[in-house]
Amino acid sequence: MADETGHWPRGPARMLKATVWSCQGLRAAWLHESSFRLEVCLLAVLAPLALWLGGTGVERALLLGSCLLVLVVELLNSAIEAVIERYGAEHHELAGRAKDMGSAAVFVTMINVVAVWALVLLPRWL
């Protein structure tokens, strides 16, 4: 994607800056979001299981990828909540709706984890 001057991002320096900003975002999520910390802890347990239980590369990718997707959506949900809180903590119908939808998105990705793991692993045990 082009930057504000219409140039494509260039060079290792720009990539390094983007990496630093991404690490700052991960650190902020870890420090300020208990749900993110819990989901990282679950990933620490499920990732090795995904690699061990997956019979093929595709199965491993599905099992692990479904767990990583929860973290992605949690980060987006946390970003939405931070922006809403920036504009004030008073109740507003649209702010509440946005927060609820972000939470629902995390919930749906968790359902996806259960569905993927069940679809990959249950046929072996039945």
C-alpha positions in Angstrom: 0.0 0.0 0.0 1.3 3.5 -0.8 2.1 5.9 1.9 0.8 9.5 2.2 3.1 10.7 -0.5 2.1 8.0 -2.9 5.3 6.0 -2.6 5.5 2.3 -2.0 7.3 1.5 1.3 10.9 0.9 0.7 14.0 -0.5 2.3 14.9 -2.4 5.4 14.6 0.7 7.6 10.9 1.0 6.9 10.5 -2.7 7.5 12.3 -2.4 10.8 10.1 0.5 11.9 7.0 -1.6 11.0 8.4 -4.5 13.1 9.0 -2.2 16.1 5.5 -0.8 15.9 4.1 -4.3 15.7 6.1 -5.4 18.7 4.8 -2.3 20.6 1.3 -3.4 19.8 1.9 -6.9 21.0 3.4 -5.6 24.2 0.5 -3.2 24.8 -2.0 -6.0 24.3 0.0 -8.2 26.7 0.2 -5.5 29.3 -3.4 -4.2 29.1 -5.6 -7.0 27.9 -6.2 -10.0 30.2 -8.1 -11.8 27.4 -5.1 -11.6 25.1 -2.8 -13.0 27.9 -5.2 -15.9 28.4 -5.4 -16.6 24.7 -1.6 -16.5 24.4 -1.3 -19.0 27.3 -3.9 -21.3 25.5 -1.8 -21.0 22.4 1.3 -22.0 24.3 -0.6 -25.3 25.2 -2.4 -25.8 21.9 0.4 -25.0 19.4 2.6 -28.0 20.4 -0.6 -30.2 20.4 -1.5 -28.9 17.0 2.0 -29.8 15.6 1.9 -33.2 17.3 -1.7 -34.2 16.5 -1.8 -32.9 12.9 -1.2 -35.8 10.6 -0.2 -33.7 7.6 1.1 -30.2 7.0 -2.3 -29.0 6.1 -3.8 -30.4 9.3 -1.1 -28.8 11.4 -1.7 -25.5 9.6 -5.4 -25.7 10.2 -5.1 -26.6 13.8 -2.4 -23.9 14.5 -3.9 -21.3 12.2 -7.3 -21.4 13.8 -5.6 -20.7 17.2 -3.6 -17.8 15.8 -6.7 -16.3 14.2 -8.2 -15.9 17.7 -5.2 -13.7 18.6 -5.6 -11.7 15.5 -9.2 -11.0 16.1 -8.5 -10.2 19.8 -6.0 -7.6 18.8 -8.5 -6.0 16.4 -11.2 -6.1 19.1 -8.8 -4.5 21.6 -7.9 -1.8 19.1 -11.6 -1.0 18.5 -12.2 -0.8 22.3 -9.1 1.5 22.8 -10.4 3.9 20.1 -13.9 3.9 21.7 -12.4 4.6 25.1 -10.4 7.4 23.7 -13.5 9.3 23.0 -15.0 8.8 26.4 -16.3 6.2 28.8 -19.9 7.4 28.9 -22.4 5.0 27.4 -23.3 5.4 23.8 -25.4 3.0 21.8 -23.1 2.8 18.8 -20.0 2.4 21.0 -21.7 -0.4 22.9 -22.7 -2.1 19.7 -19.1 -1.8 18.3 -17.7 -3.4 21.5 -20.3 -6.1 21.5 -19.6 -6.9 17.8 -15.8 -7.0 18.5 -16.5 -9.4 21.3 -18.7 -11.5 19.1 -16.0 -11.7 16.5 -13.6 -13.2 19.1 -16.3 -15.6 20.1 -16.9 -16.7 16.5 -13.2 -17.4 16.0 -13.2 -19.5 19.2 -16.1 -21.5 17.8 -13.9 -21.8 14.7 -11.1 -23.3 16.8 -13.5 -25.9 18.2 -14.9 -26.7 14.8 -11.5 -27.1 13.1 -10.1 -29.2 15.8 -13.2 -31.4 15.9 -13.3 -31.8 12.1 -9.6 -32.7 11.9 -9.3 -34.9 15.0 -12.7 -36.6 15.5 -12.6 -38.8 12.4 -9.5 -40.5 13.7 -11.2 -41.4 17.0 -14.6 -42.5 15.6 
